[in-house]
Amino acid sequence: MPSHFHAIVWIDHSQAKVFHIGLSGEDEAILHPHLPTRHLHHKAGSIGSGHAGFDKEFFAQAMNAVSDAGEILIIGPASAKAEFAKYLREQHPDIGKRVVAVEAADHPTDAEIVAYAKRYFRLGVPPRET
């Protein structure tokens, strides 16, 4: 994947869509966890939250996909986005410090993800006059 300074990751527990965004265009990678997503049910009186933990290999793949980005925006519909940001900050602090924001986003199309990133990073937007 060619290197662009900006990357956006849309992530949930079943897939990650990684887009590298630049003035010359964008590149996309879609990643899936090694283990299929399981739905766990919490039973009264049992220990634990009833949520499956994240797949470390899946997060490692997503980390590798954004490792060359200068700024990383992470979006998604549930807790995976925060778990991924935490993973980056704790396990790969050199990459984690490049996470500029973690924001909620339901299930946008690929074009909507790219458009959101371009607005966020102000790519293709004329500079403001002062």
Buried (B, 14 or more C-beta within 10 A) or exposed (E): BEEBBBBBBBBBBEBBBBBBBBEEEBBBBEBEBEEEBEEEEEEEEEEEEEEEEBBEEBBBBBBBBBBBBEBBBBBBBEEBBBBBBBBBEEEBEEBBEBBBEBEEBEEBEEEEBBEBBBEBBEBEEEEEEE
